[in-house]
Amino acid sequence: MSPGEASLEARVIDLLRDSPGVLTPEVVSCEDSAIELTYVPGSRLFNVFVELDQLPPALAEAGQSAKRNLLARAEAAQKTIQQALYEERNSLTTRPYPFSSKTGDVLLLLTEVLGLDFEMSRLEMELRKLEDLWDGLVLTPFRDAAPKNMLLADERLWLHSYEDEPARSEFFRSEFRKSAPEVPDWISAPLVDFDFGSCCDLTTPEDDMISLLAHERTWTQTAVERIRSETWLDSIPPDGFRFAVSLLVRFGRFGGRKAAYQLVHPSASRTRFRYDMPSHYFQRAGSLALEASESLADLCPLTLELFDMIGARIGAMQPTVDYFRQYENPERRTHYVDLFPD
C-alpha cells in the first residue's frame, strides 16, 4: 500500500532470518511500494487443510493426524515470530491496527447490503467506544498468522502442476492410500511464512493466536479455551477482556471480508473464497466474546446483536448482481484458489 509498508516487510523478513524454526522467502528487491520475493512452489497451508478435511472416511483419521502435526509446527513458528516482533516493536511501528476501516466499515457495509433495521447512531457510538478501547490494548506487531499466509513447500503439492483441483485431490488420496497407516513424507516438508505487510500495525497478543487457531479451518472449542488462558508471549499474561475484543475484531474482519465479497463481488468469491464460510465467524463471535467478558453486554449490545443477525442471514443470501464485474479484464485471471502461478 506504500513504500513504508514494503520496506517494513523487507525489514521483518531480515529480522526473522535467524529465528529458529522460521523460514521466509528471500527478498530479491524492494523499491518504492513494491517488494519482490523468491517464488516458492507448494501449497498454502489453508489449502492443504482443505484437502485433508476432504479425504474419504477410510483415510480421515490419518488426514486429521497430519493436520494436527502441521498445525503444531505452524504454531511453534508463529510463537517464535511473535516473540521476535514483540521485542522489536518500538523500531517497527506505533500505529494501532485500524479497527474502524478494517472491521467497523465492513460491518457497516454488511448491515446496509443485508437491509438490517437498527439505529445507526447507536452502532456508530459503540464502534467508536470499541476502537478507543482497542487502541489501548494493542502492543505487538500484527503478523496475520492465518493459514493462508503459510505454505507447505513441496512442489508435488503445487496446484499448477495439475490439470485442475480434482486432479490434485486425487494425488492427496493416492498418497495417503500408499503411506497408510502412516502419513505421506511431504507432511514434513518445510513450512514457509510469507506476507508480513501487516506488521505495520500493532495488535493484541491474542489476535494472531485467533488467526491461526480459531480460523474456520482450525477452530475447536479447545483451541478457543487455550487462547483465553495463555499467550505466546511469556511476559504477557492472558486477559479475558482483551481476548473478547480481539475476537470481535478478528472474526469481524475474517467473516466480514468474505461476506462482502459474497454479496458485492460473487464471481471473485466463488474462486477466492470457495472453501470459506463467513457465517462461521458471525455465528460464534458474540457468544464466545461474552463468555470471555460479560462487560461487553453493556459496552456494545447492538454490535453483538448485529453479529448474530449477519450470521443468521449471510448464508441464505443469493446475490444477483456483481458490482465489480464491469471492472474486470476478461482476458486476465485475477483470482486463484491457492498460490498464484509464478
Buried (B, 14 or more C-beta within 10 A) or exposed (E): EEEEBBBBBBBBBEBBEEBEEBBBBEBEEBEEEEBBBEEBBBBBBBBBBBBBEBBEEEBBEBBEBBBEEBBEBBBBBBBBBBBBBBEBBEEBBEEBBBBEEBBBBBBBBBBEBBEBEEEEEEBEEBBEEBBEBBBEBBBBBBBBBBBBBBBBBBEBBBBBEBEEBEEBBEBBBEBBBEBEEEBBEBBBBEBBBBBBBBBBBBBBBBBBBBBBBBBBBBBEEEBBEBBBEBBBBEEBEBBBBBBBBBBBBBBBBBBBBBBBBBBBBBBBBEEBBEBBBBBBBBBBBBEBBBBBBEEBEEBBEBBBBBBBBBBEBBBEBEBEEBEEEEEBEEEEEEBEBBBEEE
